[in-house]
Amino acid sequence: MKMAAPTASKAASLGCNNKPAFPELDFRSGARVEELNKLIQEFTKHDQREYDDQRALEIHTAKDFIFSML
């Protein structure tokens, strides 16, 4: 009994689809890389503003948490 080798999808074999079939995931956290990038951009916006000490500490702690997942 012979088993056929798996074949690539037609779109992938033609090179029409440059986007991966599945979203890119961070293997450590299981989060989507796209979502992590959005969070990083949001925290970067917050970093550019001046806040009181408590708010700055909260933002820094949240940012550390996000980066610890990477």
ZADO-1210 file (C-alpha; in nm, 4 decimals, padded with zeros to 6 digits):
<atoms>
<atom x="00.0000" y="00.0000" z="00.0000" code="MET" pos="1"/>
<atom x="00.1558" y="00.3279" z="-00.1122" code="LYS" pos="2"/>
<atom x="00.0813" y="00.6561" z="00.0561" code="MET" pos="3"/>
<atom x="00.0806" y="00.9703" z="-00.1519" code="ALA" pos="4"/>
<atom x="00.3032" y="01.2550" z="-00.0429" code="ALA" pos="5"/>
<atom x="00.1189" y="01.5631" z="00.0748" code="PRO" pos="6"/>
<atom x="00.0862" y="01.8284" z="-00.1923" code="THR" pos="7"/>
<atom x="00.1030" y="02.2027" z="-00.1499" code="ALA" pos="8"/>
<atom x="-00.2098" y="02.4037" z="-00.2086" code="SER" pos="9"/>
<atom x="-00.2557" y="02.5489" z="-00.5566" code="LYS" pos="10"/>
<atom x="-00.2241" y="02.9092" z="-00.4358" code="ALA" pos="11"/>
<atom x="00.0944" y="02.8336" z="-00.2458" code="ALA" pos="12"/>
<atom x="00.2474" y="02.6439" z="-00.5358" code="SER" pos="13"/>
<atom x="00.1754" y="02.9328" z="-00.7723" code="LEU" pos="14"/>
<atom x="00.3295" y="03.1841" z="-00.5346" code="GLY" pos="15"/>
<atom x="00.0085" y="03.3886" z="-00.5216" code="CYS" pos="16"/>
<atom x="-00.0158" y="03.3906" z="-00.1458" code="ASN" pos="17"/>
<atom x="00.2684" y="03.5751" z="00.0256" code="ASN" pos="18"/>
<atom x="00.0880" y="03.5758" z="00.3593" code="LYS" pos="19"/>
<atom x="00.1387" y="03.2736" z="00.5880" code="PRO" pos="20"/>
<atom x="-00.1613" y="03.0435" z="00.6228" code="ALA" pos="21"/>
<atom x="-00.1631" y="03.0940" z="00.9990" code="PHE" pos="22"/>
<atom x="-00.0891" y="03.4084" z="01.2011" code="PRO" pos="23"/>
<atom x="00.2623" y="03.4366" z="01.3375" code="GLU" pos="24"/>
<atom x="00.2690" y="03.3335" z="01.7027" code="LEU" pos="25"/>
<atom x="00.5175" y="03.3983" z="01.9782" code="ASP" pos="26"/>
<atom x="00.5928" y="03.0456" z="02.0945" code="PHE" pos="27"/>
<atom x="00.6704" y="03.1437" z="02.4516" code="ARG" pos="28"/>
<atom x="00.3501" y="03.3355" z="02.5218" code="SER" pos="29"/>
<atom x="00.1206" y="03.1931" z="02.2545" code="GLY" pos="30"/>
<atom x="00.0188" y="03.5473" z="02.1610" code="ALA" pos="31"/>
<atom x="-00.0044" y="03.6686" z="01.8056" code="ARG" pos="32"/>
<atom x="00.2985" y="03.8721" z="01.7003" code="VAL" pos="33"/>
<atom x="00.0649" y="04.1282" z="01.5426" code="GLU" pos="34"/>
<atom x="-00.1122" y="04.1850" z="01.8765" code="GLU" pos="35"/>
<atom x="00.2190" y="04.2142" z="02.0609" code="LEU" pos="36"/>
<atom x="00.3388" y="04.4721" z="01.8094" code="ASN" pos="37"/>
<atom x="00.0218" y="04.6772" z="01.8654" code="LYS" pos="38"/>
<atom x="00.0761" y="04.6688" z="02.2421" code="LEU" pos="39"/>
<atom x="00.4390" y="04.7722" z="02.2033" code="ILE" pos="40"/>
<atom x="00.3364" y="05.0651" z="01.9826" code="GLN" pos="41"/>
<atom x="00.0731" y="05.1713" z="02.2356" code="GLU" pos="42"/>
<atom x="00.3218" y="05.1632" z="02.5228" code="PHE" pos="43"/>
<atom x="00.5721" y="05.3573" z="02.3119" code="THR" pos="44"/>
<atom x="00.3107" y="05.6319" z="02.2701" code="LYS" pos="45"/>
<atom x="00.2635" y="05.6383" z="02.6473" code="HIS" pos="46"/>
<atom x="00.6394" y="05.6541" z="02.7025" code="ASP" pos="47"/>
<atom x="00.6573" y="05.9711" z="02.4957" code="GLN" pos="48"/>
<atom x="00.4218" y="06.1521" z="02.7332" code="ARG" pos="49"/>
<atom x="00.5048" y="06.2733" z="03.0791" code="GLU" pos="50"/>
<atom x="00.3100" y="06.1266" z="03.3682" code="TYR" pos="51"/>
<atom x="00.3256" y="06.1431" z="03.7410" code="ASP" pos="52"/>
<atom x="00.5445" y="05.8846" z="03.9141" code="ASP" pos="53"/>
<atom x="00.2642" y="05.6354" z="03.9863" code="GLN" pos="54"/>
<atom x="00.1327" y="05.6311" z="03.6295" code="ARG" pos="55"/>
<atom x="00.4874" y="05.6027" z="03.4904" code="ALA" pos="56"/>
<atom x="00.5512" y="05.3045" z="03.7194" code="LEU" pos="57"/>
<atom x="00.2294" y="05.1341" z="03.6027" code="GLU" pos="58"/>
<atom x="00.3195" y="05.1832" z="03.2359" code="ILE" pos="59"/>
<atom x="00.6738" y="05.0609" z="03.2928" code="HIS" pos="60"/>
<atom x="00.5457" y="04.7512" z="03.4766" code="THR" pos="61"/>
<atom x="00.2973" y="04.6733" z="03.1979" code="ALA" pos="62"/>
<atom x="00.5673" y="04.7206" z="02.9350" code="LYS" pos="63"/>
<atom x="00.8021" y="04.4863" z="03.1237" code="ASP" pos="64"/>
<atom x="00.5247" y="04.2273" z="03.1354" code="PHE" pos="65"/>
<atom x="00.4716" y="04.2450" z="02.7579" code="ILE" pos="66"/>
<atom x="00.8442" y="04.2201" z="02.6854" code="PHE" pos="67"/>
<atom x="00.8831" y="03.9301" z="02.9288" code="SER" pos="68"/>
<atom x="00.6415" y="03.7334" z="02.7087" code="MET" pos="69"/>
<atom x="00.8686" y="03.7736" z="02.4056" code="LEU" pos="70"/>
</atoms>
